[in-house]
Amino acid sequence: MPRRQQATARQERLGIELRKLREAAGLKGRDAAALLGTDSAQVSQIEAGVAGVSEARVRQLAAHYSCTDKALVEALVAMATDRTRGWWETYRGLLPTSFLDLAELEHHSAYRRDVEFLHIPGLFQTADYARAVFSFRVPELPADDIELRVNHRMGRRTIIEGPDAVPYTAVIHEAALRIRVGTRAASRAQFGSILEFAEADHITVRVIPFDMDGFAGATNAMMYVGGAVPELDTALRDAPHGAGYIDTAPQLRAFRTLFHMVENASLEPAQSRDFIHRLAKEL
């Protein structure tokens, strides 16, 4: 297969998982190259995601690596053979690739969990809220670029409001609800949007109030995206240079544990809806 100019995060993840299987088997790149009848450079390119790999080769490598996890192998085959050109592709060349990678990751997700302390989760944000967020940066973005980002963020909502919506849990700290991003009217609309989403059977909204006793986890904001199998889960943490993708098994276990700790510290869904209603009335 021809070498790609730039791999997507999903293509890179496929390569990472194949490398993990090879290393777990105690094999070198040259061993995989000999099996495939190629050279070590080609194997390196496959594991970096810049070279594609066929279904037959994925299965061949998995067997050579003694991988007996059939569900994982099928998930890797699906990643290798996926030719989806989703709605996010219309933004290629217009927005940073990180925006497209996140939308693609979400598109293939089995479920989604968010924990936010300072901002409303992106999937819940109204256009006005998102516009205010994207406008508050240095250097200032041109108006057209801001609208592209807002439209892209609205497009990402398909995973929670489209026909193939996935289970979604959002834990939101009271601070994120009280920080007024935009106008008073925009804040009212934002509360209304959250409450509307919270009525859906597949969406759970939980709130951590300021006066919650013993809560010390305010540094644990995260996005957690469930993969086709647990080994393909992904955690994301915001950083000054962009979101950092986390995919190692020990880290994923840690983030799953952290999420449940934060979730257990929050109000029950019905209490959370009542809490948001009260805040909305204060505006």
N, C-alpha and C positions, 0 to 999 in steps of 0.2 A: 504494500500500500504506500502511496506517496507520503512524504513527510509534511506535516502540517506546519504552517507558519506560526500559529499560536494555538495551543491546546486550551480547551475550556477546563474549568475546575472539575467537571464530571469526567472528562477524558483523563485528566491527571489522576483523579481518584482511582480509576480503573487500573492505571499503571502502578500506582502505589500499592493497591491490593495484590496485584500479581507479584510485585517485588516482595511483599510481606510473606506470601506463600512460598516463594523461592527461598527466602532467607530462613523461614521456619523449617524448610526441608534440609537446610545446611548445604545448599548448592550455590555455586558461583554463576555469574552471568554467562561465562563461557560454557557451562554445562547446559544451560537453557539454549544457547546458540547452537550447540552441537545437535540437540534434539530437533530444533527447527530447521537445521541445515542452513544457518545463516552465521553472522558474526556477532561478537559481543556488542559492537556499536549499535546494531539493529535492536538487540535486546534492551540496551540502555534507552534507546529512543522509544520503544514500546512502554517501558516502565516510567518514562518521563511524560508519557501521554502525547508526544509529538508525532508518533507513528501509530497508525491504527493496527488492530489485530483482529483476525477473523474468528468466527465462532469455533471452527475446527481447531485453531491454534490455542484458543482459550481452554478448550476441553483437553487438548493434548498436554498443555502445560500443567493444568490442574491434576491430571492423572499422574504426570511425571513427578509432581510435588507431593504426591500421596494425599491430596485433599479429598476427604470422604464426605464433606459437607455438601450434599447435593443442592440444597437451597441456595447456598452461597455461590456455587458454580453457576447455577441457572441465573442468578442475579448478575453475575459478572458477564455472562453471555449476553444478557439483555442490554447491559451497558455497552458492550462491544459492538452490537448490531443495531443499536438505536440510531435512527435517522430522523428523529423528530426535529422539525423546524417550527418551534413554538412562536407565540405572539411576540416574545422578547426579541426575536431576530430582526424585527423592524427597527430596533434601536441600535443595531450593530453599526459602529462607526459614528454614532451620535452620542452615545453615553459610554462611560468607562466600562470595561469588560466585567468588572466586579458586579455591576448592576445586572448584567445578563446572566452571569454565573449564579447569582442568588435566585433569580427567577427560575432558571433551569433546575436548580437544586430543589426548590419548592414544588415545581411541577411534578417531579418524580417522588415526592415525599409520601410516606404512609401516614404520618401524623406530624403535628407541629406543636412545640411548647415554647412560650416566651416568658421571660421575667424582666420587667422594666421598672426602674426607679425614678428616672428623670424625664422620660418621654412616654407618650402613649405608644404602644406597639405599632409598628409600621402598618400591619395588616388592618388595624382599626382606624388609622388616621383618615380624617376627611381631607378633601383637596385643599381647603383653606389652611388646615393645620400643617399639612405637608409643605405647602407653599411657604408658610412662615418659617418652617425649619430650614428649607433649602435657601431661603433669602438671607438667613443670618449666618453669613460666612465671609471670610476675607481671603482672597479678593472676592468682591461681589460677582455673582454669576450674571450673565446676560439674561434678560427676561425670557428669551426663547429657550435657553438651557434649563431654566427653572421649570418651565412648563413641561419640557420633556421629562424631567425627573418626577414631577407631580403625576403626569399621565402614566409613567412606568409604575409608580407606586400604586396607583389605582388599579392598574392591570394585574398586579400581584394578588389582588383580592380574589381572583378566580379560584384559588385553592381553598377558600373558606365559604364562597358564595356561589360557585359554579355547580354544574351538574355532577362533577366528580369531587365535591368538597371533601376534605379530610378532617378528622378529629383535631380540634385546636383548643389548647388551654393557655390562657394568658393570666399571669399573676402581675398585678399592677400596684405599685406603692402609692399611697395617698399623695406623696410629693409630686408624682407625675400628673396626678389628677388636678392638683391645686395650682401647679405652675401654669400661668395663663399664657399660652402660646398663641399670639394673634389677639383678636378683639374679644370682648365679652360675648358678642353674638356667635362668634366662631367657637368659643368654648362651650356655649349651650348646645350648638349643633354637634360638637364632638362628643359630649356626654350622651346626646340622643343617639348617635351612631353606635356607641359602645353598648348602650342598653338594647338597641335593636338587634345587634349581633348576639347579645347574651341570651336572647329568646330562642335561638336556634338549638336544636337538640345536640348537634355535634360540636357546639362551642361552649366552653366553660370559662367564665370570668371570675377571678378571685381578687380580692383587695387586701393589702396589708396596711392597716391604719397606723398613724403616727404613735398612738398610745398602746400598740401591741407590746405586751410585756416580753422581755427577754429576746427580742429579735436583734441579731447582730450580723445579719447577712446582706447588708446593703451594698456590698461590693460584688455581688454575684449575679448581676444582670447577664442574661444569656439568651440566645436563640438555639433551640435544639430541634433538629430535623430528623425524623425517623426514616430510615432507609428501608429498602425492600426486605432486608434481613438486618438484625441488630449490628452485625459487623460493618454495615454500610451506613450507620447513623453518622450524623455530623453535628458538632457543636460549633457555634460561632460566638466570638467575643469581639466587641467593638474596640478598635485601637485608633490612635491618631492618623495612621496611614491607611486605615480601612479595616474591614472585618477580617479576623484571623480564623482560619478553618482548623478545627481540631478533630482528628480521626483515629488516634491510637486507642487501643482497647482500654488501658488503664485510665486515660483521661476521660473517655466516654463514660466509664463506670462512675468516675468521680462526679461528672456533671449530672448524670442521672440521679445520683445520691443527693447532690446539692439541690437539684430541682425539687425533689420530694421533701427535702428539709424546708425549703422556702414555701412550697405548697402547703405543708402541714402547719406552717406558721400563719397562714392567711385565713381570712374569713370564709365561711362556707358560701357557695354561689348565691343562694337566696339572700343571705346577709350582705353580700357584696353588692348585689343589685340595689338593695335598699340603701346602702351606703352611698352609692353613686347618685341615686335619686335625691338624697338629702343634699349632697354637694351641688347638684344642679339647681335646686331650689334656692341656694344661697346666692346664685349669680344674679 
